[in-house]
Amino acid sequence: ELELCSFVRPDRVPAQAEPAAGGLTVNLEPSLAASLQAALAYVETYPYEGVEQAVSRFLPNLALYRALRAMDREAPEVYARLSQEIGVAMQTLYGRQTSEGGWGWCPECPSSEVLTAYTVQGLGEARSAGFAINELSMGQAIEYLRRYMDNTSPQSTDDWDTRATILYALAVAGEPELGRAS
């Protein structure tokens, strides 16, 4: 039987917290691969399907795919399922790219720099794991992010955070001129 950690003590719960509105579930798994498989069940059944959810759904699939490869596990049926899920998510992303080259939070929304950076990061991770990506789509997204970097000057902490997020995404995507617009 496990003893709860000290941060779960009742005297540390905010007074305005609604006890029935939340909870804590702790799952113990024998390996990283097993825990990732359990997490996949959650993200596969998440009820919303926006761009952020598509990326957030395929990144855990990609993590499991990479973990299994790193462990030299022979699991053709798992690889096939993961590859299919990743491919479907990438096709969803390509279909939701705006004419600006980025991605918005919903189909009718303009492109968001942060969401576009997250998507570029995800596609960059997929590419580095050996998945073929749509290079035209990636190029348009990178150009969208570069335009933002070239045409804006940071005025607040949020602006600096956005720029850092973009630079990280460009690094994951393997952009050679990373510091060009800093």
PANUBA-52937 format. One line per 2 residues: number of its first residue (from 1); their letters; for each residue x, y, z of N, C-alpha, C, O. Coordinates in steps of 0.05 Angstrom, whole numbers. Layout:
N
NUM> a> X/Y/Z/X/Y/Z/X/Y/Z/X/Y/Z | ...;
This chain:
182
1> el> 17/-23/0/0/0/0/18/25/0/38/26/14 | 10/44/-16/26/69/-19/16/90/0/-7/93/6;
3> el> 35/105/10/29/128/27/29/153/8/48/156/-8 | 9/170/10/8/193/-7/31/212/-1/40/215/22;
5> cs> 40/225/-22/62/244/-19/53/268/-2/29/272/2 | 72/283/8/66/305/26/50/327/12/35/342/25;
7> fv> 52/330/-15/37/352/-28/7/346/-30/-7/364/-40 | -3/323/-22/-31/317/-23/-45/322/4/-68/315/7;
9> rp> -31/333/23/-42/338/49/-66/357/47/-65/376/32 | -87/352/63/-111/370/63/-105/399/70/-118/417/60;
11> dr> -85/403/87/-79/431/95/-65/447/73/-61/471/76 | -59/434/51/-46/447/28/-65/451/5/-57/462/-16;
13> vp> -90/443/8/-110/447/-13/-122/474/-10/-130/481/13 | -123/491/-31/-135/518/-28/-163/517/-18/-178/498/-24;
15> aq> -171/536/-1/-197/537/12/-219/538/-9/-241/527/-4 | -215/551/-32/-236/553/-52/-238/529/-71/-255/528/-88;
17> ae> -221/509/-67/-221/485/-84/-247/469/-79/-256/467/-56 | -258/459/-100/-282/443/-99/-274/414/-99/-265/403/-119;
19> pa> -277/400/-76/-267/372/-73/-278/353/-94/-264/334/-103 | -303/357/-102/-315/339/-122/-307/345/-150/-314/330/-169;
21> ag> -292/367/-155/-286/375/-182/-259/364/-192/-251/370/-215 | -245/348/-177/-220/339/-187/-212/313/-173/-227/301/-158;
23> gl> -188/305/-179/-179/280/-166/-150/275/-174/-138/290/-189 | -140/254/-164/-112/246/-169/-112/216/-174/-122/201/-157;
25> tv> -102/208/-196/-98/180/-202/-69/174/-207/-56/188/-223 | -58/155/-193/-30/147/-197/-30/119/-208/-41/100/-196;
27> nl> -17/116/-231/-14/90/-244/15/82/-243/33/98/-251 | 21/58/-235/48/48/-235/50/27/-258/34/9/-259;
29> ep> 69/31/-275/73/13/-298/101/1/-296/119/14/-285 | 105/-22/-308/131/-36/-306/152/-24/-324/176/-29/-321;
31> sl> 144/-7/-344/164/5/-362/153/30/-375/129/36/-373 | 171/45/-388/163/69/-402/143/62/-424/123/75/-428;
33> aa> 149/41/-439/131/32/-461/103/26/-450/83/34/-463 | 101/12/-428/75/6/-417/60/31/-408/36/33/-413;
35> sl> 74/50/-396/60/74/-388/52/91/-412/31/104/-411 | 68/91/-433/60/106/-457/35/93/-470/18/107/-481;
37> qa> 34/67/-470/11/54/-482/-15/61/-467/-36/65/-479 | -13/63/-441/-36/71/-425/-44/100/-431/-68/106/-433;
39> al> -24/117/-434/-29/145/-440/-42/148/-467/-59/166/-471 | -35/131/-486/-47/133/-513/-77/128/-513/-91/141/-528;
41> ay> -86/111/-495/-114/105/-494/-129/131/-487/-151/136/-496 | -117/147/-469/-130/173/-462/-130/192/-485/-152/203/-492;
43> ve> -108/197/-498/-107/217/-519/-123/208/-544/-133/225/-559 | -125/182/-548/-140/173/-571/-170/177/-568/-185/179/-587;
45> ty> -179/179/-543/-208/183/-538/-215/211/-529/-237/216/-521 | -196/230/-531/-201/257/-523/-223/268/-541/-221/265/-565;
47> py> -243/282/-530/-267/289/-545/-264/312/-565/-282/316/-581 | -242/327/-564/-239/350/-582/-218/343/-603/-200/328/-598;
49> eg> -221/355/-627/-202/349/-648/-193/375/-662/-199/379/-686 | -179/392/-648/-167/416/-660/-139/410/-667/-129/387/-664;
51> ve> -125/430/-677/-97/426/-685/-80/419/-660/-64/400/-662 | -84/433/-638/-68/427/-614/-73/398/-606/-54/384/-598;
53> qa> -97/389/-607/-103/361/-599/-90/341/-618/-81/320/-610 | -90/348/-644/-78/330/-664/-48/327/-658/-38/304/-658;
55> vs> -34/349/-652/-6/347/-646/-2/333/-619/15/315/-617 | -18/340/-600/-16/327/-573/-23/298/-574/-15/283/-556;
57> rf> -38/290/-594/-44/261/-597/-21/246/-610/-15/224/-602 | -9/258/-630/12/243/-644/39/244/-631/55/226/-636;
59> lp> 44/263/-614/70/264/-600/74/240/-581/95/228/-580 | 53/232/-565/57/208/-548/60/183/-565/75/165/-558;
61> nl> 46/181/-588/49/159/-606/78/158/-616/90/136/-617 | 88/181/-623/116/183/-632/136/175/-610/156/161/-616;
63> al> 130/184/-585/148/176/-563/148/146/-559/169/135/-554 | 125/134/-560/124/104/-557/138/91/-580/153/71/-576;
65> yr> 134/100/-604/147/89/-628/178/90/-624/192/70/-629 | 188/114/-615/217/117/-611/227/99/-588/248/87/-590;
67> al> 211/97/-567/219/81/-543/222/52/-551/241/38/-544 | 202/42/-566/203/14/-575/227/9/-593/240/-11/-591;
69> ra> 232/28/-611/255/25/-629/281/25/-613/299/9/-618 | 283/43/-593/308/44/-577/312/19/-561/335/12/-555;
71> md> 291/5/-554/293/-20/-539/296/-44/-557/298/-67/-548 | 296/-39/-584/298/-60/-604/275/-81/-600/280/-105/-603;
73> re> 252/-71/-595/229/-88/-591/217/-96/-618/213/-78/-635 | 211/-121/-622/197/-130/-646/167/-130/-639/158/-147/-624;
75> ap> 153/-111/-651/125/-109/-646/112/-97/-671/102/-75/-671 | 112/-113/-693/102/-102/-719/74/-91/-717/67/-71/-730;
77> ev> 56/-104/-702/28/-95/-701/27/-68/-686/10/-51/-693 | 43/-64/-666/44/-39/-651/56/-17/-669/45/5/-671;
79> ya> 78/-23/-683/90/-3/-701/70/5/-723/68/28/-730 | 55/-14/-734/36/-9/-755/14/10/-744/6/29/-757;
81> rl> 4/4/-720/-17/20/-708/-7/49/-703/-21/68/-709 | 17/50/-691/28/77/-685/33/93/-711/27/116/-712;
83> sq> 44/79/-731/50/93/-756/24/103/-769/23/126/-780 | 3/87/-767/-23/96/-778/-34/120/-763/-43/140/-775;
85> ei> -33/119/-736/-43/141/-720/-27/167/-725/-38/189/-728 | -1/164/-727/16/188/-733/10/199/-761/8/223/-764;
87> gv> 7/181/-780/0/190/-807/-26/204/-809/-29/224/-823 | -46/193/-795/-73/206/-795/-71/234/-783/-83/253/-793;
89> am> -57/236/-761/-54/262/-747/-40/282/-765/-48/305/-766 | -19/273/-779/-5/292/-797/-23/301/-820/-22/324/-828;
91> qt> -39/282/-831/-57/290/-852/-78/310/-842/-85/329/-856 | -87/306/-818/-106/325/-805/-92/353/-804/-105/373/-810;
93> ly> -68/354/-795/-53/379/-793/-50/392/-821/-55/416/-823 | -42/377/-841/-39/389/-867/-65/401/-877/-65/422/-890;
95> gr> -87/388/-872/-113/397/-881/-122/422/-866/-140/436/-876 | -111/428/-843/-119/451/-827/-100/474/-828/-104/495/-815;
97> qt> -79/472/-844/-60/494/-847/-74/517/-861/-88/513/-881 | -70/541/-851/-82/565/-863/-67/574/-888/-45/566/-893;
99> se> -80/592/-903/-67/604/-926/-42/621/-918/-25/626/-935 | -41/629/-893/-18/644/-883/7/626/-879/29/636/-877;
101> gg> 2/600/-878/24/581/-874/25/570/-846/40/551/-841 | 9/581/-828/9/571/-800/-15/555/-794/-30/546/-812;
103> wg> -20/552/-768/-44/538/-758/-58/555/-738/-45/568/-721 | -85/555/-739/-101/569/-719/-114/550/-700/-113/525/-704;
105> wc> -125/560/-678/-137/544/-657/-162/530/-667/-170/509/-656 | -176/541/-686/-200/528/-697/-200/534/-727/-185/552/-736;
107> pe> -216/520/-743/-215/523/-772/-219/552/-782/-207/560/-802 | -235/567/-768/-240/595/-777/-222/615/-764/-224/639/-770;
109> cp> -203/606/-747/-185/625/-733/-161/631/-750/-152/614/-766 | -149/655/-747/-124/661/-761/-102/645/-748/-105/633/-727;
111> ss> -79/644/-762/-56/629/-752/-46/640/-725/-47/664/-721 | -37/622/-708/-26/629/-683/4/622/-684/11/600/-692;
113> ev> 21/640/-675/50/635/-676/57/612/-657/73/595/-664 | 45/612/-634/52/591/-614/42/564/-624/56/544/-622;
115> lt> 18/562/-634/7/537/-644/22/527/-669/27/504/-672 | 30/546/-686/45/539/-709/73/528/-701/82/508/-712;
117> ay> 85/541/-681/111/531/-671/108/503/-659/125/486/-664 | 86/498/-644/82/471/-633/78/451/-655/88/428/-653;
119> tv> 64/458/-676/60/440/-698/86/435/-713/92/412/-720 | 102/455/-718/128/452/-731/146/434/-714/160/417/-724;
121> qg> 145/438/-687/160/421/-669/152/392/-673/169/374/-675 | 126/387/-673/116/360/-676/124/347/-703/132/324/-703;
123> lg> 121/363/-724/129/352/-750/159/348/-752/168/328/-764 | 175/365/-739/204/361/-738/211/335/-723/229/321/-731;
125> ea> 196/330/-700/201/305/-685/194/281/-703/208/261/-702 | 172/283/-718/164/261/-735/185/256/-756/192/233/-762;
127> rs> 195/277/-768/216/275/-789/241/261/-777/252/243/-790 | 249/270/-753/273/258/-741/269/229/-733/289/214/-730;
129> ag> 244/220/-730/239/192/-724/236/175/-749/232/151/-747 | 239/188/-772/239/173/-797/213/175/-813/210/161/-833;
131> fa> 194/191/-804/169/193/-818/172/214/-840/185/235/-837 | 160/209/-863/160/228/-885/140/250/-879/117/244/-871;
133> in> 149/274/-882/130/297/-877/127/312/-903/143/310/-921 | 106/328/-904/101/345/-927/120/369/-925/115/387/-909;
135> el> 141/369/-941/161/390/-939/150/417/-948/159/438/-938 | 131/417/-966/119/443/-975/104/455/-951/107/479/-946;
137> sm> 89/439/-937/74/448/-914/93/458/-892/89/479/-881 | 114/443/-887/134/451/-867/147/477/-875/151/495/-859;
139> gq> 154/479/-900/167/504/-910/149/528/-907/159/550/-899 | 124/525/-912/105/547/-909/102/555/-880/101/579/-873;
141> ai> 102/536/-862/100/541/-834/125/555/-824/123/574/-808 | 148/546/-832/173/558/-824/174/587/-834/183/605/-820;
143> ey> 166/591/-858/166/619/-869/146/636/-853/153/660/-849 | 123/626/-846/105/641/-829/118/649/-803/116/672/-794;
145> lr> 132/631/-790/146/637/-765/168/657/-769/173/674/-752 | 183/654/-791/204/673/-796/193/702/-801/205/721/-792;
147> ry> 171/703/-815/158/730/-819/151/742/-792/155/766/-788 | 140/726/-774/134/737/-747/160/747/-734/160/769/-723;
149> md> 180/731/-735/205/739/-722/217/764/-734/228/781/-721 | 215/766/-761/227/789/-775/210/814/-771/221/836/-772;
151> nt> 184/812/-768/166/835/-769/155/844/-742/139/862/-741 | 164/831/-720/154/840/-694/178/844/-676/199/832/-679;
153> sp> 174/862/-657/195/866/-637/182/861/-610/160/870/-604 | 195/846/-593/183/839/-567/178/863/-549/195/881/-546;
155> qs> 154/863/-538/146/885/-520/140/875/-492/139/891/-473 | 136/849/-489/128/838/-463/141/811/-459/154/800/-477;
157> td> 138/801/-435/148/774/-429/135/753/-447/148/734/-456 | 109/757/-452/95/738/-470/108/738/-498/111/717/-510;
159> dw> 115/762/-508/128/763/-534/155/749/-534/162/735/-553 | 170/752/-513/196/737/-511/191/707/-509/206/691/-521;
161> dt> 170/699/-494/163/671/-492/156/659/-519/164/637/-526 | 140/675/-535/133/666/-562/157/662/-579/160/643/-593;
163> ra> 175/681/-578/200/680/-594/217/655/-586/227/641/-603 | 219/650/-560/234/627/-550/221/601/-560/235/582/-568;
165> ti> 194/600/-559/180/577/-569/185/572/-599/189/550/-607 | 185/594/-614/190/592/-643/218/582/-648/223/565/-664;
167> ly> 237/594/-634/265/586/-638/269/556/-631/284/542/-645 | 257/547/-610/259/519/-603/247/501/-625/259/481/-633;
169> al> 223/509/-635/210/493/-656/227/493/-681/230/472/-694 | 239/515/-688/257/516/-711/281/498/-707/290/485/-726;
171> av> 292/497/-683/315/480/-677/307/451/-680/322/435/-692 | 284/443/-670/274/415/-672/270/408/-701/275/386/-710;
173> ag> 260/428/-717/255/423/-745/281/423/-761/280/417/-785 | 304/429/-749/329/427/-762/335/451/-780/349/448/-800;
175> ep> 325/474/-773/330/498/-788/358/508/-785/366/514/-762 | 373/510/-806/401/517/-804/406/547/-796/426/553/-784;
177> el> 388/564/-804/391/593/-799/375/601/-774/361/621/-774 | 378/585/-753/362/589/-729/363/617/-718/342/628/-711;
179> gr> 386/629/-715/388/655/-702/384/678/-721/387/701/-712 | 377/674/-746/374/695/-765/357/718/-756/365/741/-759;
181> as> 334/712/-744/314/733/-738/313/739/-708/292/749/-699 | 333/732/-693/331/736/-664/336/765/-658/336/773/-635;
